[in-house]
Structure formats: structure tokens, C-alpha cells
Amino acid sequence: MASRPERRLSHAMRCAVCDGQFGLVRHYQWRTQLCSKKCVTRLRARRENDRTWLSLVQIAWDAQTKAGAMNLR
């Protein structure tokens, strides 16, 4: 039993967001296969939320390092 290509193939035949099966049309967003425009909207919202969260972390990190530098003087 070397490998099971049918297992890898079945995983690729599912939507990346909702794990649903594909119909006649596939939608792509950032090289990600999606089953509907609803999933495209969900993926965009998720990525925007991640971007917002990461920018808040960056702001907090910058404020902390600046305050730490002030204390060293």
C-alpha cells in the first residue's frame, strides 16, 4: 500500500470554506477553490478580519516597545 491518491483527490473536490461539493461552476479566490459566491464573500470577510486583527496587534506591539525604550533611558 504505497499511497492513496483517491483520498487526496476527494479532499481536493470540496470547498475550502464550507466543505461542500462543487457544482458545475467553481469560484476561485487567491487560488482557493470555492463552491459559491457566498463562500467567496465569507472568505473575503475572514481575510479582512484577519488583517484588521493583525494590524491591532502591530499597533499594540509598537506602543509596548516604545514605552519599553522610554524606561531604559
C-alpha positions, 0 to 999 in steps of 0.5 A: 500500500504505497499511497492513496491518491483517491483520498487526496483527490476527494479532499481536493473536490470540496470547498475550502470554506464550507466543505461542500461539493462543487457544482458545475461552476467553481469560484476561485479566490487567491487560488482557493477553490470555492463552491459559491459566491457566498463562500467567496464573500465569507472568505473575503470577510475572514481575510479582512478580519484577519488583517484588521486583527493583525494590524491591532496587534502591530499597533499594540506591539509598537506602543509596548516597545516604545514605552519599553525604550522610554524606561531604559533611558 
